[in-house]
Amino acid sequence: MSIYKGIFSTQWSSGNIEIHVKGGILMSFYIKLLFKNWSISEIKPSKKTVLVEFDRPSKNVEIVKTTLFSYQRIITEKLVRTRITKINIPRACVRSMYKFIVNRGSVVGIPELYMSIIRKSIIEPLEYNAHKDGFSLIHASSFMYNKKTFVIVAGSKIGKSTLILNLTRKNNVNVLSDNYCFINGNIIRTIEEPFRSGRPKRFKTTFYNRSISGRPDIYEGKADFIIHLKRGVENSLNNLNAINMQMIINEINEHEKEGINYITETDPIWLEKQNLNLSDKLKFFTLSIAEGIENVDIAINQLKKLA
């Protein structure tokens, strides 16, 4: 991906999709802060465009309201255009002050507001285009170890980031995604969202006050393993079949309610849920980790044996 054009406007390309952000000084700041792999380079020719604007509402286009901002969406065959029409900066500032005073990392403040806008105006359109290519969004981390690609599916707060952080400290691992990826058969496509880890800290300016530990590269290629990560009373690694894994992923997606299947149906890029396409070339496992940080290393050793 590439980014340029100073403070008020940014532009980059992702695969065959060209992305433009027009206006919004804080939007540009958070893209450059959190997505540093979107570095300065030439824009490559692309077939589709994602356009983000900060402007007054267009006439005859429905306004969709969220807690801290409002937007409009227009789609054509080659364009997904999101216009941010209103941002409640004062309310976000009050929330940020509260988060700082009481040290509550889960509160939505200024960084989380702009991460939400980035997800709404950039990641959701990328998902929409990926969906048209047959891909489905899953709540997962992914990494490559010993030339094998692992996809770790789990809900929030289960320990995906902690597992991968401990893995990278002692092993030669290429982290491909932190929180999301798309899958179609045995092919995954990742999103360059920053990899967060550790406990929330009051003085962190990143979203949800967690440290940025890395910025994964964009990856599209074959996966070898899909691992369902869960907490248990003991450490274990057990085989699953594709049907059970599909049910588990659907349950996680339903619980997290992230992605364009769960946005308001008045949004033009809302799509009904589609059946998850998992190839029989993949190998499926459930990895159960007992409580205690020492058990994370035991789980890592179990994963490494698969490669």
C-alpha positions as CSV (number, residue, x, y, z in Angstrom):
1,M,0.0,0.0,0.0
2,S,1.2,3.5,-0.6
3,I,0.3,6.9,0.9
4,Y,1.0,10.5,-0.1
5,K,-0.3,14.0,-0.5
6,G,0.5,15.7,2.8
7,I,-1.7,16.3,5.8
8,F,-5.3,16.8,4.5
9,S,-5.4,14.2,1.7
10,T,-4.0,10.6,1.4
11,Q,-4.1,8.0,-1.3
12,W,-2.7,4.5,-1.7
13,S,-3.4,1.2,-3.5
14,S,-4.2,-2.2,-2.1
15,G,-4.0,-5.0,-4.7
16,N,-6.2,-3.8,-7.5
17,I,-8.1,-1.2,-5.4
18,E,-7.1,2.4,-5.3
19,I,-8.0,4.3,-2.1
20,H,-8.4,8.1,-1.7
21,V,-9.0,10.0,1.5
22,K,-10.0,13.7,0.9
23,G,-9.9,16.1,3.9
24,G,-9.8,15.2,7.6
25,I,-6.5,16.2,9.3
26,L,-7.0,13.7,12.2
27,M,-8.0,10.9,9.8
28,S,-4.8,11.4,7.9
29,F,-2.8,11.6,11.2
30,Y,-4.2,8.2,12.5
31,I,-3.6,6.5,9.2
32,K,0.0,7.6,9.3
33,L,0.3,6.7,13.0
34,L,-1.3,3.3,12.9
35,F,-0.7,2.1,9.4
36,K,2.9,2.9,8.8
37,N,3.3,0.2,6.1
38,W,1.2,2.5,3.9
39,S,4.4,4.2,2.9
40,I,5.2,6.8,0.2
41,S,5.4,5.2,-3.3
42,E,3.8,5.3,-6.7
43,I,0.1,4.5,-7.1
44,K,-0.3,1.4,-9.3
45,P,-3.0,1.1,-11.9
46,S,-6.2,-0.2,-10.3
47,K,-9.6,-1.5,-11.3
48,K,-11.6,-0.3,-8.4
49,T,-11.7,2.8,-6.1
50,V,-12.5,3.4,-2.5
51,L,-13.2,7.1,-1.9
52,V,-13.5,8.7,1.6
53,E,-14.7,12.3,1.9
54,F,-15.2,14.7,4.8
55,D,-17.9,17.1,3.6
56,R,-21.5,18.3,4.0
57,P,-24.2,15.7,3.2
58,S,-25.1,15.1,-0.4
59,K,-28.8,15.6,-1.3
60,N,-31.1,12.6,-1.8
61,V,-28.6,10.2,-0.1
62,E,-29.6,8.6,3.2
63,I,-27.5,9.6,6.2
64,V,-26.5,6.7,8.5
65,K,-25.8,7.7,12.1
66,T,-23.5,6.0,14.5
67,T,-22.6,6.9,18.1
68,L,-19.9,9.4,17.3
69,F,-20.2,10.1,13.6
70,S,-22.6,10.1,10.6
71,Y,-21.9,9.1,7.0
72,Q,-23.4,8.5,3.6
73,R,-22.5,5.7,1.2
74,I,-22.8,5.5,-2.6
75,I,-21.7,2.5,-4.6
76,T,-21.2,1.8,-8.3
77,E,-19.6,-1.1,-10.2
78,K,-16.1,0.3,-9.6
79,L,-16.5,2.7,-6.8
80,V,-17.4,2.6,-3.1
81,R,-17.7,6.2,-1.8
82,T,-18.1,7.0,1.9
83,R,-18.8,10.6,2.9
84,I,-18.3,11.4,6.6
85,T,-20.8,14.2,7.2
86,K,-20.5,14.8,10.9
87,I,-18.1,13.9,13.7
88,N,-18.9,14.4,17.4
89,I,-15.4,15.5,18.4
90,P,-16.4,17.1,21.7
91,R,-18.1,13.9,22.9
92,A,-15.1,11.9,21.8
93,C,-12.8,14.3,23.7
94,V,-14.9,13.9,26.9
95,R,-14.7,10.1,26.6
96,S,-10.9,10.3,26.1
97,M,-10.5,12.4,29.2
98,Y,-12.6,10.0,31.2
99,K,-10.6,7.1,29.8
100,F,-7.4,8.8,30.9
101,I,-8.6,9.7,34.4
102,V,-10.1,6.3,35.3
103,N,-7.6,4.3,33.2
104,R,-10.3,2.5,31.2
105,G,-8.8,1.2,28.0
106,S,-12.1,-0.1,26.6
107,V,-13.7,3.3,26.5
108,V,-14.2,4.8,23.0
109,G,-12.3,8.1,22.7
110,I,-10.5,10.0,19.9
111,P,-8.2,7.2,18.7
112,E,-11.0,4.7,18.8
113,L,-13.3,7.1,16.9
114,Y,-10.9,7.5,14.1
115,M,-10.2,3.7,14.0
116,S,-13.9,3.3,13.7
117,I,-14.0,5.7,10.8
118,I,-11.1,3.9,9.1
119,R,-13.0,0.6,9.5
120,K,-16.2,2.1,8.3
121,S,-14.9,4.0,5.3
122,I,-11.9,1.8,4.2
123,I,-12.0,-1.7,5.7
124,E,-15.7,-2.3,5.1
125,P,-15.4,-1.3,1.4
126,L,-12.4,-3.6,1.1
127,E,-14.5,-6.4,2.6
128,Y,-17.3,-5.6,0.2
129,N,-15.0,-5.9,-2.8
130,A,-13.5,-9.1,-1.3
131,H,-17.0,-10.5,-0.8
132,K,-17.6,-10.0,-4.5
133,D,-14.5,-12.1,-5.2
134,G,-15.9,-14.9,-3.0
135,F,-14.1,-14.1,0.2
136,S,-15.6,-14.0,3.7
137,L,-14.4,-12.0,6.7
138,I,-13.3,-14.0,9.8
139,H,-12.2,-12.8,13.2
140,A,-8.7,-14.2,13.1
141,S,-5.0,-13.7,13.5
142,S,-2.6,-15.3,11.0
143,F,1.1,-15.9,10.8
144,M,3.6,-17.9,8.8
145,Y,6.1,-20.2,10.6
146,N,8.5,-22.7,8.9
147,K,6.8,-22.0,5.5
148,K,3.4,-23.0,6.9
149,T,0.5,-20.5,7.2
150,F,-1.6,-20.6,10.4
151,V,-5.0,-18.9,10.9
152,I,-6.0,-18.5,14.6
153,V,-9.7,-17.9,15.0
154,A,-11.1,-16.8,18.4
155,G,-13.3,-14.2,19.9
156,S,-12.1,-11.0,21.6
157,K,-10.1,-11.3,24.8
158,I,-9.3,-15.0,24.3
159,G,-5.6,-14.4,23.7
160,K,-4.9,-14.4,19.9
161,S,-2.5,-11.4,20.2
162,T,-0.8,-12.8,23.3
163,L,-0.2,-16.1,21.7
164,I,1.3,-14.5,18.6
165,L,3.4,-12.0,20.6
166,N,5.0,-14.8,22.7
167,L,5.5,-16.8,19.5
168,T,7.4,-13.9,17.8
169,R,9.7,-13.3,20.7
170,K,11.5,-16.7,20.4
171,N,10.8,-17.8,16.8
172,N,11.2,-16.6,13.3
173,V,7.5,-15.8,12.6
174,N,6.0,-13.5,9.9
175,V,2.7,-12.1,11.4
176,L,0.2,-11.6,8.6
177,S,-2.8,-10.2,10.4
178,D,-3.9,-9.2,14.0
179,N,-7.7,-9.3,14.1
180,Y,-9.2,-10.0,10.7
181,C,-8.6,-11.8,7.5
182,F,-10.6,-12.9,4.5
183,I,-10.9,-16.6,3.4
184,N,-12.0,-18.4,0.3
185,G,-11.4,-22.1,0.1
186,N,-7.8,-22.4,1.3
187,I,-6.8,-18.9,0.2
188,I,-6.5,-16.0,2.8
189,R,-6.3,-12.3,2.1
190,T,-5.2,-10.1,5.0
191,I,-5.8,-6.5,6.1
192,E,-2.8,-4.4,7.2
193,E,-4.2,-3.5,10.6
194,P,-1.6,-2.8,13.3
195,F,-0.8,-5.7,15.6
196,R,-1.6,-4.8,19.2
197,S,-0.5,-6.6,22.4
198,G,-0.1,-6.3,26.1
199,R,-2.4,-4.8,28.8
200,P,-4.0,-1.4,28.2
201,K,-1.9,1.5,29.6
202,R,-3.2,5.0,30.4
203,F,-0.6,6.9,28.5
204,K,-0.9,5.0,25.2
205,T,-2.2,7.2,22.3
206,T,-3.2,4.2,20.2
207,F,-6.7,2.8,20.1
208,Y,-7.8,1.0,23.3
209,N,-4.5,2.1,24.9
210,R,-2.6,-1.0,23.8
211,S,1.0,-1.1,22.4
212,I,1.6,-1.4,18.7
213,S,3.9,-4.4,18.3
214,G,4.1,-4.6,14.6
215,R,2.5,-3.8,11.3
216,P,1.8,-7.0,9.2
217,D,2.5,-7.1,5.5
218,I,-0.4,-7.6,3.1
219,Y,-0.7,-11.3,2.2
220,E,-2.8,-13.3,-0.2
221,G,-1.9,-17.0,-0.5
222,K,-2.6,-20.5,0.7
223,A,-3.3,-21.3,4.3
224,D,-2.4,-24.7,5.8
225,F,-4.0,-24.7,9.2
226,I,-7.1,-23.2,10.9
227,I,-6.8,-23.3,14.6
228,H,-9.7,-22.5,17.0
229,L,-8.2,-21.0,20.1
230,K,-10.1,-21.3,23.3
231,R,-9.6,-21.3,27.1
232,G,-9.8,-24.6,29.0
233,V,-8.9,-26.4,32.1
234,E,-5.9,-28.1,30.4
235,N,-3.7,-27.7,27.4
236,S,-4.7,-29.8,24.4
237,L,-4.7,-29.8,20.6
238,N,-7.5,-31.8,18.9
239,N,-8.6,-32.4,15.3
240,L,-11.7,-30.9,13.9
241,N,-13.6,-31.4,10.6
242,A,-14.6,-28.6,8.2
243,I,-18.2,-28.6,9.3
244,N,-17.4,-28.1,13.0
245,M,-14.9,-25.4,12.1
246,Q,-17.5,-23.6,10.0
247,M,-20.0,-23.7,12.9
248,I,-17.3,-22.3,15.3
249,I,-16.4,-19.5,12.9
250,N,-20.1,-18.6,12.4
251,E,-20.6,-18.5,16.2
252,I,-17.6,-16.2,16.7
253,N,-18.7,-13.9,13.9
254,E,-22.2,-13.8,15.3
255,H,-20.9,-12.9,18.8
256,E,-18.4,-10.2,17.5
257,K,-20.9,-8.8,15.0
258,E,-18.2,-7.2,12.9
259,G,-18.3,-6.9,9.2
260,I,-20.7,-5.8,6.5
261,N,-23.2,-8.6,7.4
262,Y,-23.9,-6.8,10.7
263,I,-24.1,-3.2,9.6
264,T,-27.4,-1.4,9.2
265,E,-29.4,-2.7,6.3
266,T,-29.9,0.8,5.0
267,D,-26.2,0.9,4.2
268,P,-25.8,0.1,0.4
269,I,-22.8,-2.3,1.1
270,W,-24.8,-4.4,3.6
271,L,-24.9,-8.0,2.4
272,E,-26.7,-11.1,3.7
273,K,-24.5,-13.7,5.3
274,Q,-23.0,-16.2,2.9
275,N,-21.9,-19.7,3.5
276,L,-18.3,-19.9,4.5
277,N,-16.2,-21.7,1.9
278,L,-13.5,-23.9,3.6
279,S,-11.4,-26.2,1.5
280,D,-10.7,-29.8,2.5
281,K,-7.0,-29.0,1.7
282,L,-7.0,-27.2,5.1
283,K,-6.3,-29.0,8.4
284,F,-8.5,-28.0,11.4
285,F,-7.7,-28.1,15.1
286,T,-9.0,-26.8,18.4
287,L,-6.2,-25.5,20.7
288,S,-7.2,-25.3,24.3
289,I,-5.0,-23.2,26.7
290,A,-5.2,-23.4,30.4
291,E,-5.0,-20.3,32.6
292,G,-1.6,-18.9,33.3
293,I,1.1,-17.3,31.0
294,E,3.3,-20.4,31.3
295,N,0.7,-22.4,29.4
296,V,1.0,-20.1,26.4
297,D,4.5,-21.5,25.7
298,I,3.1,-25.0,26.0
299,A,0.5,-24.2,23.4
300,I,3.1,-22.6,21.1
301,N,5.2,-25.8,21.2
302,Q,2.1,-27.8,20.2
303,L,1.5,-25.5,17.2
304,K,5.2,-25.7,16.1
305,K,5.0,-29.5,15.9
306,L,2.3,-29.1,13.2
307,A,4.8,-27.3,11.0
